[in-house]
Amino acid sequence: MQIIFESRVAEGAQLRDLSVQRVRFALRRLATFVPHAKVQFSDVNGPRGGVDKRCQVELTTHTVGTVVIASLADDWRCALDRSLSRATRLLTRSLQRSQKPMRGRTAKLALDSSTL
C-alpha cells in the first residue's frame, strides 16, 4: 500500500512517521483492497487555537471507489484516529454491501445452472 502524507503546517509534518504507522495499523485487514491512501493535515484557525486541527484521509480502492473522510479535533493524533476509524468503518460496510449474498430462488437457480 502506498501512503502519501501532506501537511500545510510544520507541526503536522513532525507526525509523518506516526501517521504512516497508524494508517498501516488501521488498514492492515483491508490492505488488499486499498492500494493508495492519502493523509492531509491542516490547521483551520491558524495560531488562534481551539478545535481546529483537521485531518483528511482519502482511500482509493478498485471495488468501491474513493472514500474521503475528514475530522476536526484539538490535537493531530485525535483527528487522525477519528478519521481512520470512520474511514475503516465506511470502507468495511461498503465492501460488505458490494458482496451481496444470494438468497432464495436466485441462489437455487445459481446452484442448478452450475451443476450443468
C-alpha positions in Angstrom: 0.0 0.0 0.0 1.3 3.4 -1.0 0.7 6.1 1.6 1.0 9.8 0.7 1.4 12.3 3.5 0.7 16.0 3.1 0.8 18.8 5.7 0.4 22.5 5.4 1.7 23.2 8.9 5.1 22.5 10.4 3.7 20.7 13.5 1.8 18.3 11.3 4.9 17.4 9.3 6.5 16.1 12.6 3.8 13.5 12.8 4.7 11.9 9.4 6.1 8.7 10.8 3.3 8.3 13.3 0.7 8.9 10.7 2.1 6.3 8.3 2.3 3.7 11.2 -1.3 4.4 12.2 -2.6 4.1 8.7 -0.8 0.8 8.2 -2.1 -0.5 11.5 -5.7 0.6 10.9 -5.9 -0.8 7.4 -4.0 -4.0 8.0 -7.0 -6.1 7.3 -8.1 -4.1 4.3 -4.7 -3.6 2.7 -5.5 -5.8 -0.3 -8.5 -3.6 -1.1 -6.7 -0.2 -0.6 -3.6 0.3 -2.9 -3.4 4.1 -2.2 -4.0 6.1 0.9 -3.6 9.9 1.4 -3.4 11.7 4.7 -3.6 15.5 4.8 -3.2 17.7 7.9 -4.3 21.3 8.0 -4.8 23.9 10.7 -8.2 25.6 10.2 -8.0 28.6 12.5 -4.2 29.1 12.4 -2.5 30.1 15.6 -5.7 31.1 17.4 -6.2 27.6 18.9 -9.4 25.7 19.6 -10.8 22.7 17.8 -9.1 23.4 14.5 -6.8 20.6 13.7 -8.1 18.9 10.5 -7.2 15.5 9.2 -8.4 14.2 5.9 -7.9 10.6 4.9 -8.5 9.6 1.3 -8.6 5.9 0.5 -8.6 4.7 -3.1 -10.0 1.3 -3.9 -10.7 -0.6 -7.1 -14.0 -2.1 -6.0 -15.7 0.7 -4.0 -14.1 3.8 -5.5 -12.6 6.6 -3.4 -13.5 7.1 0.3 -12.8 10.6 1.8 -13.2 11.3 5.5 -12.2 14.4 7.3 -12.4 15.2 11.1 -11.6 18.1 13.4 -10.1 17.8 16.9 -8.0 19.6 19.5 -4.8 17.7 18.5 -3.4 16.0 15.5 -3.4 12.4 16.9 -7.0 12.6 17.9 -8.0 13.9 14.5 -6.0 11.2 12.7 -7.5 8.4 14.8 -11.1 9.7 14.3 -10.6 9.9 10.5 -9.1 6.4 10.3 -11.8 4.9 12.5 -14.6 6.4 10.4 -12.8 5.5 7.1 -12.3 1.9 8.0 -15.9 1.5 9.2 -17.2 3.1 6.0 -14.9 1.0 3.8 -15.8 -2.2 5.5 -19.5 -1.5 5.2 -19.2 -0.6 1.6 -17.2 -3.8 0.8 -19.9 -5.9 2.6 -22.6 -4.2 0.5 -20.8 -4.9 -2.7 -20.7 -8.7 -1.8 -24.4 -9.3 -1.8 -25.3 -12.8 -0.7 -27.6 -14.8 -2.9 -30.8 -15.9 -1.2 -33.9 -17.7 -2.0 -34.8 -18.6 -5.6 -31.8 -16.8 -7.1 -29.4 -19.0 -5.1 -31.2 -22.1 -6.1 -31.1 -21.1 -9.8 -27.4 -20.4 -9.5 -26.7 -23.8 -8.0 -28.8 -25.6 -10.6 -27.0 -23.9 -13.5 -23.6 -24.6 -12.1 -24.2 -28.3 -12.0 -25.0 -28.5 -15.7 
